[in-house]
Amino acid sequence: MYCPYCGKELPCGFENFLCCTFCGKSLPDWSSRQIENSNRDVASAAIAGVSGLSSSSSAGFLEPKKEDLPQLLQTFKKMREKRNTERNSFFTNKKSRFSMKDNEVNIRVGILIPKNGCLKPFRGKTLKVTVRPSWTAEETLQACLAKHRAHNGHEMEEGGYCLTYDSGKVVEHLPEGNPPAKFTIRGYKEQIQKDWQRLVLYICAREHLEKEEAHVEILTSDEESDLEEWIHTKEVGCRVDAGTPTVSFRVDASSTRTEQSSYETYVEALQDDPDDYPEEVWSTNVETQDTNASPEQEMDLTALVIAWQEQNAKTEDEELIVRRRKLLNSVLSATKREGFSFFKIPKVEFSGEKALDDGGPRRECFRLLMKEISSLDIFEGPPEALVFRHNVTKLEAGSHHKSGQLVAWSILHGGPGFPMLHPLLFEKMVGREPKREDIPKYIGLLLPEEKDKLNKIYCSDKTEFDAVVAAEMDWICDQGIFKFSFEEKETMIFQLLLNIVYYKSKTEADEFLGGLNSIGQLGVLMHKYPSSLQRLFVHSTSAVTRMWFKDNMSYVHSDNSAVKDVEEDTVLLWERFLQDCESGRSQVTLHKVLGFITGAEEIPPGGFEKKLEVGFFIPSERCRFPWASTCGLYLHLPTGDDLGDLLVTAIQEGMGFSIS
């Protein structure tokens, strides 16, 4: 026997002990325990006698005989079945309880339109539609049409529409099964194993569907789009700030599969024959340019970026879960996951925040990502004129290549560029010869220490030159300059500039350029159109002004004349608030206002999909602050005289996404 407290084995005669000889704690009354065991044996024998079972008592317990075991086993099984039946009557299977209910759920429905000889999803027109799991294709189609006609009626054509899968197949039956069952929302969800809000269907005009079936294949989300399609001359949709000229590239699909380097392949793709294209392709709004006049072509930035995006971006989605406070690390880890593709459209989800990405979270993610990249130790210099820092450790780790890849990824999917590079660095990266008359501007964008040394040499006259050079002799020699002549002072200054900005970190710049080329050969496009794409990489005057807001905003007023009058007073306060932001009298800037509405603090290179919309509401205890839908580009303003203070508070303190 063992002590119930310390676990030590008790010596012989423990029945007479009052306390444990090891721990000293009181032991139970062993004599009463033996009486209880004997009573239990008598009761067991009585039960066995009533049941007709024989038993034999040995060592204080009742042992059934071998011939009684089958009957005991049947009795045990009946008892267990009865117990389970009673227990199950108190519980309900949670899964079946919820799955059988026909509660309303939300799915996503887009529009298929003909483009470049095939059907493609209309970007930016995917809406959230409320349906029931038991609905068939006909019921789902009616709900989708009602939703899209209410919001995208101006984009929809007259005539009948069909409900289709993302492959373009008309929805009648479920994709799997032999024979396939009739389509229901619940059945489709069970087959593809996705959440309700991740289900995606499309509507397509019946006439387009019939034409596509008769002539060409419908484009699926799995088709490759990296330089294997034509981008034909067309007007640039309804993008805000979108110019009319576009660019057209023709690429031989087989050439991208040869052993040529990607650089040579893309250069050949850009060797345009003037006889193959009409003059309007290379024309601006007013005049036509001669494609043979200069190796550099001047193109509208928005048109060029949109054409490049449509040429390279796939229509398939890529779910991306990131953490706001550790954005860069979480993005890098997400890009290493199996099956990830930079060419798929990222659907960004910030961990801990409830929101579906229809554009807003993606724009904010790329905006924050570019800020984190600019703060990496692979760069040095002022925030608006960064140059690469020579860092062998980071170079071996591939940090420069990955940074260029992330920048191109941002531009590909509607995010900002990286307008933070030194202008002289950009000129050398694209192969252009910098202008000597810009030397003072280039010097002014350096770090204070380097700027002071160069200014002393540049501003010195003939009598001061030798003394200045002698004082900075060690530094000048470290830059690789060994010829000191006043007659060649400008050349020496220019060589010092080139070494500081470009030559000492040329390998890093080449790696960054290689990262750009890994996403749609963006680096090669920079070489061909440096003036057009310079705004993506070099800081320039911002296009976000009060007049831009006024030109690219529409107001949604109430039909009630009394309420509309109050809303017009709110418009007056809103435009005065924008005026204060532009003049610096407000605590927030116009860039912060744009970021609050859209998630992007600068106008994306490809422009916004539509104009910003402003609605109004009467403030209450539940909701009194302005709020925005970054996906739909909607801003909701409360009526009242304290609009300016509420806007400042909402913009400064509002962070994160939620589902309204």
C-alpha positions as CSV (number, residue, x, y, z in Angstrom):
1,M,0.0,0.0,0.0
2,Y,1.2,3.5,-0.7
3,C,0.6,6.9,1.0
4,P,-2.1,8.9,-0.9
5,Y,-0.1,12.1,-0.2
6,C,3.6,11.5,-0.8
7,G,3.3,8.2,-2.8
8,K,5.8,6.3,-0.7
9,E,5.3,2.6,0.0
10,L,4.0,2.1,3.6
11,P,5.7,-0.6,5.8
12,C,3.9,-3.7,7.1
13,G,1.2,-3.1,9.6
14,F,0.1,0.1,8.0
15,E,-3.5,-0.6,9.0
16,N,-2.7,0.4,12.5
17,F,-0.8,3.7,11.5
18,L,-2.5,7.0,12.1
19,C,0.1,9.0,10.1
20,C,2.4,8.4,7.2
21,T,6.0,7.6,8.4
22,F,7.4,9.7,5.6
23,C,5.4,12.9,5.2
24,G,3.6,12.9,8.5
25,K,0.1,13.4,7.1
26,S,-3.0,11.6,8.6
27,L,-3.8,8.4,6.9
28,P,-7.4,7.2,6.2
29,D,-9.2,4.7,8.4
30,W,-8.2,1.5,6.7
31,S,-10.6,-0.6,8.9
32,S,-13.7,1.3,7.5
33,R,-12.4,0.9,4.0
34,Q,-12.3,-2.9,4.4
35,I,-15.9,-2.9,5.7
36,E,-17.0,-0.9,2.6
37,N,-15.3,-3.4,0.2
38,S,-16.9,-6.3,1.9
39,N,-20.4,-4.7,1.7
40,R,-19.7,-4.0,-2.1
41,D,-18.9,-7.7,-2.6
42,V,-22.1,-8.8,-1.0
43,A,-24.1,-6.4,-3.2
44,S,-22.4,-7.7,-6.3
45,A,-23.1,-11.3,-5.4
46,A,-26.8,-10.4,-4.9
47,I,-27.0,-8.8,-8.3
48,A,-25.3,-11.7,-10.0
49,G,-27.8,-14.0,-8.3
50,V,-30.7,-12.0,-9.6
51,S,-29.3,-12.0,-13.1
52,G,-28.8,-15.7,-13.1
53,L,-25.0,-15.3,-13.4
54,S,-22.6,-17.3,-11.3
55,S,-19.8,-15.6,-9.5
56,S,-16.9,-16.3,-7.2
57,S,-15.4,-13.8,-4.7
58,S,-11.7,-13.7,-4.5
59,A,-9.3,-11.0,-3.2
60,G,-12.1,-8.5,-2.4
61,F,-13.8,-8.3,-5.9
62,L,-16.4,-10.3,-7.8
63,E,-15.0,-12.2,-10.9
64,P,-17.5,-13.6,-13.4
65,K,-17.1,-17.0,-14.7
66,K,-16.0,-17.7,-18.3
67,E,-19.4,-19.1,-19.4
68,D,-21.1,-15.8,-18.3
69,L,-19.0,-13.4,-20.4
70,P,-21.1,-13.4,-23.7
71,Q,-24.2,-12.4,-21.7
72,L,-22.3,-9.7,-19.8
73,L,-20.9,-8.3,-23.1
74,Q,-24.4,-8.0,-24.5
75,T,-25.6,-6.3,-21.4
76,F,-22.7,-3.9,-21.6
77,K,-23.4,-3.0,-25.2
78,K,-27.1,-2.3,-24.5
79,M,-26.1,-0.1,-21.6
80,R,-23.6,1.8,-23.7
81,E,-26.2,2.3,-26.6
82,K,-28.7,3.6,-24.1
83,R,-26.2,5.9,-22.5
84,N,-25.2,7.4,-25.9
85,T,-28.8,7.9,-26.9
86,E,-29.5,9.8,-23.8
87,R,-26.4,11.9,-24.1
88,N,-27.1,12.8,-27.8
89,S,-30.5,14.0,-26.9
90,F,-28.9,17.0,-25.1
91,F,-26.5,18.0,-27.9
92,T,-26.9,19.4,-31.4
93,N,-24.3,19.0,-34.1
94,K,-23.1,22.6,-34.6
95,K,-22.1,22.0,-38.3
96,S,-25.4,20.6,-39.3
97,R,-27.3,23.2,-37.3
98,F,-25.7,26.1,-39.2
99,S,-25.4,24.4,-42.6
100,M,-29.1,23.6,-42.9
101,K,-30.1,27.2,-42.3
102,D,-30.8,29.3,-45.3
103,N,-29.4,32.5,-44.0
104,E,-28.3,35.3,-46.3
105,V,-24.6,35.2,-47.3
106,N,-22.4,37.5,-49.4
107,I,-20.6,36.4,-52.6
108,R,-18.6,38.5,-55.2
109,V,-19.9,39.0,-58.7
110,G,-18.0,40.7,-61.5
111,I,-18.7,41.5,-65.2
112,L,-17.1,39.8,-68.2
113,I,-16.6,42.1,-71.2
114,P,-14.9,41.5,-74.6
115,K,-11.3,42.7,-74.8
116,N,-8.6,41.9,-77.3
117,G,-10.6,39.1,-78.9
118,C,-11.6,37.3,-75.6
119,L,-13.7,37.8,-72.5
120,K,-12.0,39.4,-69.5
121,P,-13.3,40.6,-66.1
122,F,-14.1,44.3,-66.0
123,R,-11.5,45.5,-63.4
124,G,-12.9,47.5,-60.5
125,K,-16.5,46.4,-61.1
126,T,-16.7,43.4,-58.8
127,L,-19.5,43.9,-56.3
128,K,-20.7,42.1,-53.1
129,V,-24.1,40.5,-53.7
130,T,-26.3,39.1,-51.0
131,V,-27.8,35.7,-51.8
132,R,-29.1,32.6,-50.1
133,P,-27.3,29.2,-50.1
134,S,-30.3,27.4,-51.6
135,W,-30.6,29.7,-54.6
136,T,-30.3,28.3,-58.1
137,A,-28.6,30.0,-61.0
138,E,-31.7,31.8,-62.1
139,E,-32.3,33.3,-58.7
140,T,-28.7,34.3,-58.3
141,L,-28.6,35.9,-61.7
142,Q,-31.6,38.1,-60.8
143,A,-29.9,39.3,-57.6
144,C,-26.7,40.0,-59.4
145,L,-28.4,42.0,-62.2
146,A,-30.3,44.1,-59.7
147,K,-27.1,44.9,-57.8
148,H,-25.0,45.7,-60.9
149,R,-27.7,47.8,-62.6
150,A,-28.0,49.9,-59.4
151,H,-24.3,50.6,-59.3
152,N,-22.8,49.9,-62.7
153,G,-25.9,50.6,-64.9
154,H,-23.9,53.0,-67.1
155,E,-21.4,50.2,-67.9
156,M,-24.0,47.5,-68.7
157,E,-25.5,46.9,-72.1
158,E,-29.1,46.3,-73.1
159,G,-30.2,42.7,-73.6
160,G,-30.1,39.5,-71.7
161,Y,-27.3,38.4,-69.4
162,C,-26.0,35.0,-68.3
163,L,-24.4,33.9,-65.1
164,T,-21.0,32.4,-65.7
165,Y,-18.0,30.8,-63.9
166,D,-14.6,32.5,-64.1
167,S,-13.8,30.3,-67.1
168,G,-16.7,31.8,-69.0
169,K,-18.9,28.7,-68.9
170,V,-22.6,29.4,-68.3
171,V,-23.8,28.4,-64.9
172,E,-26.4,25.7,-65.1
173,H,-24.9,22.7,-63.3
174,L,-22.2,22.3,-60.7
175,P,-18.7,21.9,-62.2
176,E,-18.1,18.5,-60.7
177,G,-20.1,15.3,-60.8
178,N,-21.1,12.6,-63.3
179,P,-23.8,13.6,-64.1
180,P,-23.4,17.1,-62.5
181,A,-26.1,18.2,-60.1
182,K,-28.1,21.3,-60.6
183,F,-26.3,24.5,-59.5
184,T,-26.9,26.0,-56.0
185,I,-24.8,28.4,-54.1
186,R,-24.3,25.8,-51.2
187,G,-23.3,23.1,-53.7
188,Y,-20.8,25.4,-55.4
189,K,-19.2,26.3,-52.1
190,E,-18.9,22.7,-51.0
191,Q,-17.1,21.8,-54.2
192,I,-14.5,24.5,-54.3
193,Q,-14.1,24.6,-50.5
194,K,-14.0,28.4,-50.0
195,D,-15.7,30.8,-47.6
196,W,-18.9,32.5,-48.8
197,Q,-17.2,35.8,-49.3
198,R,-14.5,34.2,-51.5
199,L,-17.0,32.8,-54.0
200,V,-16.7,34.6,-57.3
201,L,-19.1,34.5,-60.3
202,Y,-19.6,36.7,-63.3
203,I,-22.4,38.0,-65.4
204,C,-21.9,38.4,-69.2
205,A,-24.1,39.8,-72.0
206,R,-25.6,36.9,-73.9
207,E,-24.6,38.4,-77.3
208,H,-20.9,38.6,-76.2
209,L,-21.0,35.1,-75.0
210,E,-22.4,33.8,-78.2
211,K,-19.8,35.7,-80.3
212,E,-17.0,34.4,-78.2
213,E,-18.2,30.8,-78.4
214,A,-18.4,31.1,-82.2
215,H,-15.0,32.7,-82.9
216,V,-12.4,32.6,-80.1
217,E,-11.8,31.0,-76.8
218,I,-12.8,32.7,-73.6
219,L,-9.8,33.9,-71.6
220,T,-9.5,32.0,-68.3
221,S,-7.7,33.1,-65.2
222,D,-4.9,30.5,-65.9
223,E,-3.7,31.8,-69.2
224,E,-0.2,33.4,-69.3
225,S,-0.2,37.1,-70.0
226,D,3.5,37.9,-69.8
227,L,4.3,39.5,-73.2
228,E,2.3,36.9,-75.2
229,E,-0.7,39.1,-76.1
230,W,-1.3,42.1,-78.2
231,I,-2.2,45.3,-76.6
232,H,-4.2,47.0,-79.3
233,T,-4.8,50.7,-79.8
234,K,-7.8,51.8,-77.8
235,E,-9.0,54.6,-75.6
236,V,-8.1,54.3,-71.9
237,G,-11.5,53.5,-70.3
238,C,-12.9,55.7,-67.6
239,R,-9.7,56.0,-65.5
240,V,-9.3,59.3,-63.6
241,D,-6.3,61.2,-65.0
242,A,-6.1,58.8,-67.9
243,G,-4.7,60.2,-71.1
244,T,-5.9,59.1,-74.5
245,P,-2.7,57.8,-76.3
246,T,-1.8,54.2,-75.7
247,V,1.0,51.9,-76.7
248,S,0.9,48.7,-78.6
249,F,3.5,45.9,-78.4
250,R,3.6,42.8,-80.6
251,V,5.5,39.8,-79.3
252,D,6.1,36.5,-80.8
253,A,4.9,34.0,-78.2
254,S,7.6,31.5,-79.1
255,S,10.4,34.0,-78.6
256,T,9.8,34.1,-74.8
257,R,10.5,30.3,-74.6
258,T,13.9,30.4,-76.4
259,E,17.3,30.4,-74.7
260,Q,17.7,34.1,-75.2
261,S,18.0,36.3,-72.2
262,S,14.9,38.1,-71.0
263,Y,16.6,41.4,-71.7
264,E,17.2,40.6,-75.4
265,T,13.8,39.1,-75.8
266,Y,12.1,42.2,-74.6
267,V,14.4,44.6,-76.5
268,E,13.4,42.7,-79.7
269,A,9.7,43.0,-78.7
270,L,10.1,46.8,-78.5
271,Q,11.8,47.1,-81.9
272,D,8.7,48.6,-83.5
273,D,8.4,48.7,-87.3
274,P,6.7,51.9,-88.2
275,D,5.0,50.2,-91.2
276,D,3.2,47.7,-88.8
277,Y,1.4,50.3,-86.8
278,P,-0.8,53.3,-87.6
279,E,0.5,56.8,-86.8
280,E,-2.2,57.3,-84.1
281,V,-0.5,54.7,-81.9
282,W,2.4,57.0,-81.2
283,S,0.5,60.3,-81.3
284,T,-0.3,62.6,-78.4
285,N,-3.5,64.5,-78.1
286,V,-2.5,67.2,-80.6
287,E,0.4,66.1,-82.8
288,T,1.9,62.9,-84.2
289,Q,5.5,62.0,-83.3
290,D,8.0,60.5,-85.6
291,T,9.1,57.1,-84.2
292,N,12.4,57.2,-86.1
293,A,13.4,60.7,-84.9
294,S,14.8,59.7,-81.6
295,P,15.5,56.4,-79.7
296,E,13.3,57.8,-76.9
297,Q,9.5,58.0,-77.3
298,E,7.5,60.5,-75.3
299,M,4.3,58.8,-74.1
300,D,1.6,59.7,-71.7
301,L,2.4,58.1,-68.3
302,T,-1.1,56.9,-67.5
303,A,-1.7,55.3,-70.9
304,L,1.7,53.6,-70.9
305,V,1.3,52.2,-67.4
306,I,-2.3,50.9,-68.1
307,A,-1.1,49.2,-71.3
308,W,1.8,47.6,-69.4
309,Q,-0.5,46.5,-66.6
310,E,-3.1,44.9,-68.9
311,Q,-0.3,43.2,-70.7
312,N,1.2,41.5,-67.7
313,A,-1.3,41.2,-64.9
314,K,-3.4,38.1,-64.6
315,T,-7.1,38.0,-63.8
316,E,-6.6,35.4,-61.1
317,D,-6.6,36.5,-57.4
318,E,-3.8,35.9,-54.9
319,E,-4.8,36.0,-51.2
320,L,-2.2,37.9,-49.2
321,I,-2.4,38.1,-45.4
322,V,-0.1,40.7,-43.9
323,R,0.6,42.4,-40.6
324,R,0.4,46.2,-40.5
325,R,3.1,46.7,-37.9
326,K,5.6,44.3,-39.6
327,L,4.4,44.8,-43.2
328,L,7.7,44.3,-45.1
329,N,8.6,41.1,-43.2
330,S,5.1,39.6,-43.6
331,V,5.0,40.5,-47.3
332,L,8.4,38.8,-47.9
333,S,7.3,35.7,-46.1
334,A,4.0,35.6,-48.1
335,T,5.9,35.9,-51.4
336,K,7.9,32.7,-50.4
337,R,4.8,30.6,-50.0
338,E,4.1,27.8,-52.4
339,G,2.1,28.9,-55.4
340,F,2.6,32.6,-55.0
341,S,2.8,34.7,-58.2
342,F,3.6,38.4,-58.6
343,F,1.4,38.5,-61.7
344,K,-1.9,37.5,-59.9
345,I,-4.0,40.3,-58.4
346,P,-3.2,40.4,-54.7
347,K,-6.3,40.5,-52.4
348,V,-4.8,42.0,-49.3
349,E,-6.0,41.2,-45.8
350,F,-4.5,42.9,-42.8
351,S,-4.4,40.5,-39.9
352,G,-6.8,41.4,-37.1
353,E,-8.9,43.6,-39.4
354,K,-12.1,42.7,-41.1
355,A,-12.3,43.9,-44.7
356,L,-12.7,42.5,-48.2
357,D,-10.1,43.8,-50.6
358,D,-11.7,45.4,-53.7
359,G,-8.9,47.9,-54.1
360,G,-8.6,49.9,-50.9
361,P,-6.5,47.5,-48.7
362,R,-4.3,46.7,-51.7
363,R,-3.5,50.4,-52.3
364,E,-2.8,51.0,-48.6
365,C,-0.6,48.0,-48.4
366,F,1.6,49.1,-51.4
367,R,1.8,52.7,-50.0
368,L,3.0,51.5,-46.6
369,L,5.3,48.9,-48.4
370,M,7.1,51.6,-50.4
371,K,7.7,53.6,-47.2
372,E,9.2,50.7,-45.5
373,I,11.5,49.9,-48.5
374,S,12.7,53.5,-48.6
375,S,13.8,53.2,-44.9
376,L,15.9,50.1,-45.5
377,D,19.7,50.4,-44.9
378,I,20.3,49.6,-48.6
379,F,19.7,53.3,-49.2
380,E,21.3,56.5,-48.0
381,G,20.7,60.2,-48.6
382,P,17.7,62.6,-48.2
383,P,14.3,60.9,-48.3
384,E,13.5,62.5,-51.7
385,A,16.8,61.8,-53.3
386,L,18.0,58.3,-52.2
387,V,21.1,56.6,-53.6
388,F,22.2,53.0,-53.0
389,R,24.6,52.3,-50.2
390,H,27.4,49.9,-50.9
391,N,26.6,46.9,-48.7
392,V,28.1,43.6,-49.6
393,T,26.1,41.7,-47.0
394,K,22.8,43.0,-48.4
395,L,24.0,42.5,-51.9
396,E,24.7,38.8,-51.3
397,A,21.3,38.4,-49.6
398,G,19.6,39.8,-52.7
399,S,18.0,42.7,-50.9
400,H,18.4,45.1,-53.8
401,H,16.9,42.7,-56.3
402,K,14.0,42.0,-54.0
403,S,13.3,45.7,-53.5
404,G,13.2,46.4,-57.2
405,Q,10.8,43.4,-57.6
406,L,8.5,44.8,-54.9
407,V,8.4,48.2,-56.5
408,A,7.5,46.8,-59.9
409,W,4.9,44.6,-58.2
410,S,3.3,47.7,-56.7
411,I,3.1,49.5,-60.0
412,L,1.7,46.4,-61.8
413,H,-1.3,46.2,-59.4
414,G,-2.2,49.9,-59.1
415,G,0.1,50.9,-56.2
416,P,2.5,53.8,-56.1
417,G,5.9,53.9,-57.7
418,F,9.1,54.7,-55.9
419,P,9.6,58.4,-56.5
420,M,12.5,58.7,-54.1
421,L,15.6,58.2,-56.2
422,H,18.2,60.8,-56.9
423,P,17.6,62.3,-60.4
424,L,21.2,61.8,-61.4
425,L,21.0,58.1,-60.3
426,F,17.9,57.7,-62.5
427,E,19.6,59.3,-65.5
428,K,22.5,56.8,-65.3
429,M,20.2,53.8,-64.7
430,V,18.2,54.5,-67.9
431,G,21.4,55.2,-69.9
432,R,20.9,58.9,-70.5
433,E,23.7,61.5,-70.3
434,P,23.1,63.9,-67.5
435,K,23.2,67.6,-68.3
436,R,26.2,69.6,-66.9
437,E,24.0,72.7,-66.2
438,D,22.0,70.6,-63.6
439,I,25.1,70.2,-61.4
440,P,23.9,72.7,-58.7
441,K,20.6,70.9,-58.5
442,Y,22.3,67.5,-58.2
443,I,24.7,68.8,-55.4
444,G,21.8,70.3,-53.5
445,L,20.2,66.8,-53.1
446,L,23.2,65.2,-51.4
447,L,23.8,64.6,-47.7
448,P,25.0,67.8,-45.9
449,E,28.6,66.6,-45.5
450,E,29.1,65.7,-49.2
451,K,27.1,68.8,-50.3
452,D,29.4,71.2,-48.3
453,K,32.6,69.6,-49.7
454,L,31.4,69.8,-53.3
455,N,30.0,73.3,-52.9
456,K,33.4,74.5,-51.6
457,I,35.1,73.2,-54.7
458,Y,32.4,74.2,-57.1
459,C,32.2,77.8,-55.8
460,S,35.9,78.4,-55.4
461,D,37.8,80.8,-57.7
462,K,41.3,80.3,-59.1
463,T,43.0,81.6,-55.9
464,E,41.0,79.5,-53.6
465,F,40.9,76.3,-55.6
466,D,44.3,74.9,-54.6
467,A,43.7,75.4,-50.9
468,V,40.2,73.8,-51.0
469,V,41.5,70.8,-52.9
470,A,44.5,70.4,-50.5
471,A,42.1,70.4,-47.5
472,E,39.9,67.7,-49.1
473,M,42.7,65.8,-50.8
474,D,42.2,62.5,-49.0
475,W,38.4,62.5,-49.6
476,I,38.8,63.4,-53.3
477,C,41.3,60.5,-53.8
478,D,39.0,58.1,-52.0
479,Q,36.4,59.0,-54.7
480,G,38.9,57.9,-57.4
481,I,39.8,61.4,-58.7
482,F,43.5,62.0,-59.1
483,K,43.6,65.0,-61.5
484,F,43.3,68.4,-59.9
485,S,43.1,71.3,-62.3
486,F,41.2,74.5,-62.1
487,E,40.6,74.5,-65.8
488,E,38.8,71.1,-65.5
489,K,37.0,72.0,-62.2
490,E,33.6,71.3,-63.6
491,T,34.6,67.9,-65.0
492,M,36.1,67.0,-61.6
493,I,32.9,68.0,-59.8
494,F,30.8,66.0,-62.3
495,Q,33.0,62.9,-61.8
496,L,32.7,63.3,-58.0
497,L,29.0,63.5,-58.3
498,L,28.8,60.4,-60.5
499,N,30.9,58.4,-58.1
500,I,28.9,59.4,-55.0
501,V,25.6,58.8,-56.6
502,Y,26.2,55.9,-59.1
503,Y,29.6,54.4,-59.6
504,K,30.4,53.4,-56.0
505,S,27.2,51.4,-55.9
506,K,26.7,50.5,-59.5
507,T,26.3,46.8,-58.7
508,E,23.5,47.6,-56.3
509,A,21.8,49.7,-58.9
510,D,22.1,46.9,-61.5
511,E,20.5,44.5,-59.0
512,F,17.6,46.8,-58.3
513,L,17.1,47.2,-62.1
514,G,17.2,43.4,-62.4
515,G,14.4,43.2,-59.9
516,L,12.3,45.7,-62.0
517,N,12.9,43.5,-65.0
518,S,11.7,40.4,-63.3
519,I,8.1,41.9,-63.3
520,G,7.1,42.5,-66.9
521,Q,10.5,43.8,-67.9
522,L,9.7,47.2,-66.4
523,G,13.4,48.2,-66.4
524,V,13.6,47.8,-70.1
525,L,10.5,49.9,-70.5
526,M,12.3,52.6,-68.4
527,H,15.2,52.6,-71.0
528,K,12.8,53.1,-73.9
529,Y,10.5,55.7,-72.2
530,P,12.7,57.4,-69.5
531,S,10.9,60.8,-69.7
532,S,7.5,59.2,-69.4
533,L,8.3,56.9,-66.5
534,Q,10.6,59.4,-64.6
535,R,7.8,60.4,-62.3
536,L,7.5,56.9,-61.0
537,F,11.1,57.0,-59.6
538,V,12.1,60.7,-59.2
539,H,10.3,63.1,-56.9
540,S,8.3,65.8,-58.7
541,T,5.6,68.3,-58.0
542,S,2.6,66.5,-56.6
543,A,-0.5,66.4,-58.8
544,V,-2.8,66.2,-55.7
545,T,-4.2,69.7,-55.4
546,R,-7.5,71.2,-54.4
547,M,-8.5,71.6,-58.0
548,W,-7.8,67.9,-58.6
549,F,-10.2,67.0,-55.9
550,K,-12.8,69.4,-57.4
551,D,-12.4,68.0,-60.9
552,N,-12.5,64.4,-59.8
553,M,-15.3,64.3,-57.2
554,S,-19.0,64.0,-57.6
555,Y,-21.6,64.6,-54.9
556,V,-24.6,62.4,-54.2
557,H,-27.4,64.6,-52.9
558,S,-30.7,63.7,-51.3
559,D,-34.0,64.2,-53.3
560,N,-35.5,66.2,-50.4
561,S,-34.9,69.9,-51.0
562,A,-34.6,70.8,-47.3
563,V,-32.0,68.1,-46.7
564,K,-30.2,68.9,-49.9
565,D,-29.8,72.5,-48.8
566,V,-28.1,71.3,-45.6
567,E,-25.9,69.0,-47.7
568,E,-24.8,71.9,-49.9
569,D,-23.7,73.8,-46.8
570,T,-21.6,70.8,-46.0
571,V,-20.0,70.9,-49.5
572,L,-19.0,74.5,-48.8
573,L,-17.3,73.5,-45.5
574,W,-15.6,70.5,-47.2
575,E,-14.1,72.7,-50.0
576,R,-12.9,75.2,-47.4
577,F,-11.3,72.4,-45.6
578,L,-9.5,71.3,-48.7
579,Q,-8.4,75.0,-49.2
580,D,-6.9,75.0,-45.7
581,C,-5.1,71.7,-46.3
582,E,-3.5,73.1,-49.5
583,S,-2.4,76.3,-47.9
584,G,-1.0,74.6,-44.8
585,R,-3.5,76.1,-42.3
586,S,-4.8,72.6,-41.4
587,Q,-3.1,69.9,-39.4
588,V,-3.4,67.5,-42.3
589,T,-2.3,67.6,-45.9
590,L,-4.1,66.9,-49.1
591,H,-2.1,63.7,-49.4
592,K,-3.4,62.5,-46.1
593,V,-7.0,63.3,-47.2
594,L,-6.5,61.3,-50.4
595,G,-5.1,58.4,-48.4
596,F,-8.1,58.5,-46.0
597,I,-10.5,58.2,-49.0
598,T,-8.6,55.8,-51.3
599,G,-5.7,54.2,-49.3
600,A,-3.2,55.9,-51.7
601,E,-1.6,59.2,-50.8
602,E,-0.6,59.8,-54.4
603,I,-2.5,59.4,-57.6
604,P,-1.6,55.9,-58.9
605,P,0.4,55.7,-62.1
606,G,-2.6,54.1,-63.8
607,G,-5.1,56.5,-62.3
608,F,-8.2,55.6,-60.3
609,E,-11.0,53.4,-61.8
610,K,-13.6,56.1,-61.3
611,K,-14.2,59.5,-59.8
612,L,-14.4,59.9,-56.0
613,E,-18.0,60.1,-54.7
614,V,-19.1,62.1,-51.6
615,G,-22.3,61.3,-49.7
616,F,-23.8,62.8,-46.6
617,F,-25.4,61.6,-43.4
618,I,-27.0,63.2,-40.3
619,P,-24.6,62.6,-37.3
620,S,-25.8,60.6,-34.3
621,E,-24.4,59.0,-31.2
622,R,-23.7,55.8,-33.1
623,C,-21.8,57.6,-36.0
624,R,-20.7,61.2,-36.0
625,F,-17.2,61.0,-37.7
626,P,-16.6,61.0,-41.4
627,W,-15.8,57.6,-42.9
628,A,-14.7,56.3,-46.2
629,S,-14.8,53.2,-48.4
630,T,-11.4,52.9,-49.9
631,C,-12.6,50.1,-52.2
632,G,-15.6,52.0,-53.6
633,L,-13.9,55.4,-53.4
634,Y,-16.7,56.8,-51.3
635,L,-16.5,59.5,-48.7
636,H,-19.4,60.0,-46.2
637,L,-19.5,63.4,-44.6
638,P,-21.6,64.3,-41.5
639,T,-23.7,67.5,-41.8
640,G,-22.9,70.2,-39.3
641,D,-20.7,73.2,-38.6
642,D,-17.9,71.2,-37.0
643,L,-17.0,69.2,-40.1
644,G,-13.4,70.4,-40.2
645,D,-12.5,69.3,-36.7
646,L,-14.2,65.9,-37.3
647,L,-12.2,65.4,-40.5
648,V,-8.9,66.1,-38.8
649,T,-9.7,63.7,-36.0
650,A,-10.8,61.0,-38.3
651,I,-7.8,61.3,-40.6
652,Q,-5.2,61.5,-37.8
653,E,-6.7,58.8,-35.6
654,G,-8.4,56.5,-38.1
655,M,-6.4,53.4,-38.9
656,G,-7.3,50.0,-40.1
657,F,-10.2,48.5,-42.0
658,S,-13.6,47.1,-41.0
659,I,-16.7,45.8,-42.7
660,S,-19.6,48.3,-42.5
